[in-house]
Amino acid sequence: MKKWLALILVVGLISLVGCGSSESGNAEASNDKEKQKETYKIGVTQIVEHPSLDAAQKGFKQAFKDEGVEAEFDVQLAQGDAKNNQTIAKKFAGDDVDLIFANSTPSAQSALNVTNEIPIVFTSVTDPVGSSLVESMENPGGNVTGTTDTHPDAVPNTIDFIKDTGAKKVGMIYNPSEQNSVAQVKNVKKIADGKLDIKEATVTSTAEVKQAAESLAGKVDAFYIITDNTVVSALESVLQVGQQQDTPVFVGELDSVKRGGFAAYGFDYFDIGYEAGQKALKILEEGKNPGEIPVSYPQNLKLQINKDAAEKMGVELKEEWKQDAEVIEP
């Protein structure tokens, strides 16, 4: 009898140990699932609100959604203020976010100023090397990578198109405190040398944009508004002057065409934001080093013309333009 009792006790203990192992195994499996379902903390810093930057932000978030990766996006807007940029960057560093998405050159520069450890992925940056964000496009180095909003053919094609309209003097308005704008103006002047006469007007805030446009009115045959965040935020001020003076307003991206710009060689900012999101996922999900992920150029460059804007600005559309361009009627 005692032997049987002893045997029953031993079997019971084995069963308990087995259950314990099973429960332990289940707990470990559960923990693994929790790890797989980790929700990343993403700090989103954006210099200002305007359609192109907003589209890039949407694209970035969509990349996470399409891959089924959970993330909390803390979106902070600097309202065009450099001090706000720094405050936002410091906040993200203090919050120890998993990654910073910097949407614009000033936003990326501020983020890099406060951390060399937290991964930074940028977009809507015109000159990543010139703005000292990366060492090179192929090998960014450090904790940064991203996508640029400069297509190699955009400016040369735009210059040729402006010239084809018969314009000789072109007005450019920009904020000299924006590195991306300085680089663009320099590039435009270099490519336009011998083809067009560039007249410049600078601003420090959106409130000065209309006055700057009016100062060039009557002195230029066309406006060329690049992807300057300050000026694009107040684009309607330039469009108004262009319509009043029968002066076509060429713009630097397609969202500005939809808003009333005459024409642009551009691409969808959603796409470069989406590709930036894909780079972020490589960093977070695959453990890739951001400094080893090449910076990407935008794809699918196309000419878009706003028919309504052409009429309001006194431009008669040529048949060959219609064949080469996507003509929209908002």
Secondary structure by P-SEA (a helix, b strand, c coil): caaaaaaaaaaaaaaaaaaaaaaaaaaaaaaaaaaaabbbbbbbbbccccaaaaaaaaaaaaaaaaacbbbbbbcccccccaaaaaaaaaaaaaacccbbbbccaaaaaaaaacccccbbbbcccccccccccccccccccccbbbbbccccaaaaaaaaaaaaacccbbbbbbccccaaaaaaaaaaaaaacccbbbbbbbbccccaaaaaaaaacccccbbbbcccaaaaaaaaaaaaaaaaacbbbbbccaaaaaacccccccccaaaaaaaaaaaaaaaaccccccccbbbbbbcbbbbbbbaaaaaaacccccaaaaaacccccc
